[in-house]
Each structure stands twice: as structure tokens, then as C-alpha cells.
Amino acid sequence: MPAPRTVLLTGAAGGLGTLMRSLLPEYGYTLRLFDVRPVEDAPGAITADLTDKEALREAVRGVDAVLHLAGISLEAPFEKILRSNIEGTYNLYEAARLEGVPRIVFASSNHAVGFTPAPREGDPPIPVDTPRRPDTFYGLSKSFGEDLAQLYWDKHGLETVSVRIGSCFPEPNSVRMLSVWMSPADGARLFHAALTAEEVGHTVVYGSSANTRLWWDLTSARALGYEPQDDSEPYAEKLIAEQGELDPDNPAHSHLGGHFVSDPPIWPY
């Protein structure tokens, strides 16, 4: 599709949203910012909750696409996940449908398939059509989001690219992250490809850099035009020296979801 001019960025005050606020304008986007918390240094940002249907409808009105990063990004009680990640994502899709927004890029997560065993040396990479095995209520909400995206494509013609994001930080901070890391620059490349590729319907992709130790298959992401430029390997020697190699008998090392399968971090708010 033609490059969108105006993109609604939900979750603009969060870690990933903050990174994308600085990187995506380089691709020519005008960003409309939305978050439940005030967005620093952005006086025109919309401060509202995903449960506020009127605010969402106003936020999506007139945009060319949505990059949906908002919601709870760690484990939380089901009631909180239900309100923010399940009902909130539905509210966003319904607002987009009513206002005729043609495409959403949805921040799914590797935690939608978190209980999938991590590949060992010599195993093929994990494909995007592997059965979903969420590791938390958080991962379950991302599975719901992918199904919601499929429904809105099949029923309403609203396109989505669901990006199962690994870990997007300036640099990896654990040995596991060497396999799932997505550099911020590659994150912007992938989101740009997801926003502009032709006829995506509902496409699921993994979101990471071209890591030497990569666990999953990037074929569907590359088919969008994504060309990752970074690799976590330059960080490997230091991290392995500090933390040791991955232990295949440790559930936090032997599953795609890492420590989410055994001791998930809890949303603090």
C-alpha cells in the first residue's frame, strides 16, 4: 500500500513506543500519539485509556494506519489483562473499523507461543504457524489479539500485521535475548515494512534482528520487505562470560517464553 502519512501510535509513552517515536518519523510518518500516561515532550498527545471508546474513535479518525503498542506488557491478574489487552484491543479494532482505517500493525509477542520448546543446535527455526502455546495471561491476550485481527480481516477487510516481538532494547541484556533480540533500528524497519507492504490480509511475523542464534523463522517478515541489518552476536562473548551458556534443563532457557514460563515479571501498575 502507499506509505501512510499519519499513523496513530498507541502506547507512545512506553519503552518501545518511545523508541519508535524517534525512529519512525525518519521514514516520513507523522505520528499521532496515544497513551494512558502523559507522553513526555509531546503536548499534542492524546492521554486516554483503551477502555475509552469515544477517545479511541477520535484518535483513529483520519489516520492512515495504526501501530498498536499499548497495553500491559508483562504478566498481571486476568482482570487487568482482560480490561487492557483484550477489551482494549477490541475497542481499538472496532474504532478503526468504524472510521475506515485500512491497516493495523499489532504488537503481538513471542509469549503467544512461549511454551514452545526453544530449538536446539541443528533444529530448524520455529515457524509462524507453530501452534500457539501462551505462557501467561499476557501471552493469552496476544493470542486473542491475533485471532481478533484475523476476524476483522475476514469479516471487515481490515488488514493487520501481527508482530510477535522478541525483545526490543538498545542492546541485549541476557544470553537468552541473543536469540530473540530486535534492535530498535530493525524494529523501525520491520514496522515500516508492515505498514507499507501490499495486500497483507492478516499476516503473522516474528520480530527480531538477523541474529546468529535466532530461534524463529523470519521468512514471513522478509516477505513484507523487511531486511534486518543487526545481529546480537557482538554482545555474546560478554554476556556468556557474565551469565554462562543456556541450560537446557532450565525451563526459563528451554522455552521460547524464557522466564515467563516459570517466574513471569509482574506488571507494576
N, C-alpha and C positions, 0 to 999 in steps of 0.2 A: 504494500500500500504506500501511497506517498508519505513522506516523512511528516508525522504530526507536528503541528505548530505549537499547540498548547496541550500540556499534559498535566493532569491532576496527580500530584504526588502525595499519597496518604502516608501517614507515619513519618512526616517530614522532620520531626524533632528527634527521631530515634537514631541509633548508631548508623544503620545502613542508609536511612533517609538523609542524614547529614552528609554522608559521603557522596550520595547521588546529587544532592543539591549543588555541590561544587563541580561535579564532573559532567552531568548531562547537558547543561547549557552549552558546553563546548560542541555538542552535536547540533546545535541550533534550536533547542527546545526552549520555550517559555514555560516555566513551571508555576502551577497554581498549588500552593502548599496547604496541607490539611493535617491537623494533629489534635489530639485531646489536650496536649500540653502546648503552651505558647512556643512558637518557633523563634529561636534566638536570631536577632538581627533581620527579622522579616516582618515588618509591621503590617503587611497586607495579607498575612497568612490567616487561614480560617481555623479558629480554635473551637472544636466541637467533638462530640462523641459519635462513634459509629452507630449508636442507637438513635441518634437524632436524624430521623428520616428527612425532615424538611431541610436541615443544614446540608445533608448529603446531596439532596436533589439540586440545591442551589450550587453546591461545589462542583458537580459534574456538568452543569448546564453550559453548553458552548465549548466544552473541551473536545479535542480530537481523540484522546485516549486517556487511560488511567493506568498508573503504576501503583499497585495496591500493596504497600508495605506495612500498613497499620495493623495493630492488634497485639495480643500478648505473644511474646516470642520465647517464653520459657514455659515450664510446667506450672499449673495453677489448679485450684479446685475446679471441678467441672462447671459449676455455676458461673464462674468468671469466664472460663473458656467459651461456654455457651453464649454468653452475652456479647463478648467482644469478637471472638473469632468465627463463630457460627452465625448467630443472628446479625452481627455487624457486617460480615461478608455478604450475607443475603441482602441486607439493606443497601449495600453499595451496588450490587448487581441489579437490583430492582430499580434503583435510581438511574443507573446507566441505561437500562432498557427503556425507561420512561422518557429519558432525554435523548435517546437515539445515539448514544456513544457507541462507536463501532468495535472498539477493542479495549480489553483489559489485559495487563500483564500482572499476573497474580504471584505473589511471593509464597509459593509452597515451600516445602522443606524436605531435607533428607530424612527427617523424623517421621514422615509419612510411610517410610519403608525401613524404619530404624531397627526393627528386629531381624532384618535380613542379614544373614552372615556375611561378614566382610570377606572379599576374595583373598585367598592366599596366593603365594607366589606360583605362577603358572596357570591360575584360574582366569577365565575370561572376565571382562568387566561386567558389572551389573547393568542389565538393560533397563530402559524406562518402563517396559511392560512387565517387569517383575511384580508379583502380587504384592499389594500394599500390606505392610505389617507395622502399623504405627506403634511407637514405643511409649507414648504418653497420651494424655488427653489433648495436649498441644499437637502432637503428631496426628491424632484422630481428627482434629479440626482442619488440618491441612488436607487430609484425605477427603473430608467433606467439601472443602473448597474446590478440589479438583473435580469432584462429581458435580458440584453446582455449576462449575464452568462448562462441563460437558452438556448439562441440561440446557443451559442458556444458549449454547451454540445450536444444539439440535432443535430446540423449540422456538428460539427467538432470533437466531442468526448473529448473536453477539459473540465475537471471536475472543479467544483467550490463549495466551501462552502461560502455562503454569511452570514456574521455575523452581525446581527442588534445590534450593540454595544449600550449599555446604556451610562454609564459614567464611564470611567476607570481612576481613580485617586488613589493616595495612601490611601485616606480616603474620605468618602462622605462629602460634604460641604453644603448640603441643606436637608430639610425634604423630598422633592420630591426625591432626589437622594437615599434616603434609600430604595426606591422601584426598582431602575434601576442600582444601583452601581455594578461595576465589579472590584474587587481588581486586582492590577497588576499581582499578582501571579496566580489568577484564569484566567486572560486574557491569560497568557502564557500557562496555562493548556488547555484552550479552543483552542487556535491557534495550539498547538501541536496535539491535537485530530483531528482538522480539516485537518492538514497536513498529518496525518498518517492513518486515518480511511479508510477502504476498500470500494470501489465502492460507492462513494458519489453522482455520477452524478452531478446534481445541487441540493444542499441541503441548505435550509434556516434555520438559527437558531437564537435565541436571545442570546445576550452576556451579562451575568451578573453573579454575585455570587448567592449563595443559600440564598437569603435574606428572612428574616421572613416576610417582607412586599412586597414580589415580585409581580409584576404586570403581568408578562407574563409566558408562558409555556416553560420550558426548556427541554421538552421531546426529541425534535429532536437533541438538543445539547448533551444530555446524551447518545443518541443512537450512537453518534460518539465515545463514550468512555470518554466524559468529566465528571469529578467528582469534582464539585466546593467544595472548602474547607472553604470558608469565608462567613460571614454574616454581613450586615451593622448594625444589631441591637445594638451592643455595643456602637454605636455612637448616637443612637436615643434619649436618655434622654437629652443629652447636646444640640443637635440640636433643639429639640422640645421646650426646655426651652428658647432658644435664638430666635426662629423664629415662634413658635406656630404650631399647627396642620394644616394640609392641609385644605383649604377652598373649599368645593365642588362647590361653586358659583364663584370661581375664575378660568377663563379658563386656566390659567397657572398651576393650580393644578388639573384640572379635565380632562386633556387630556394627552395621553402618551408623547406628544412632549413638555410638560411643557411650559415655556415662549416663545418657538419658535412659538407657535400658535398665540401669541398676541404681543410680542415685541422681535423678534429674535435678538440675538447678531450678529453684522456685522463684516465680515472678514476685518481686518485692513490693508491688503496689496494691 
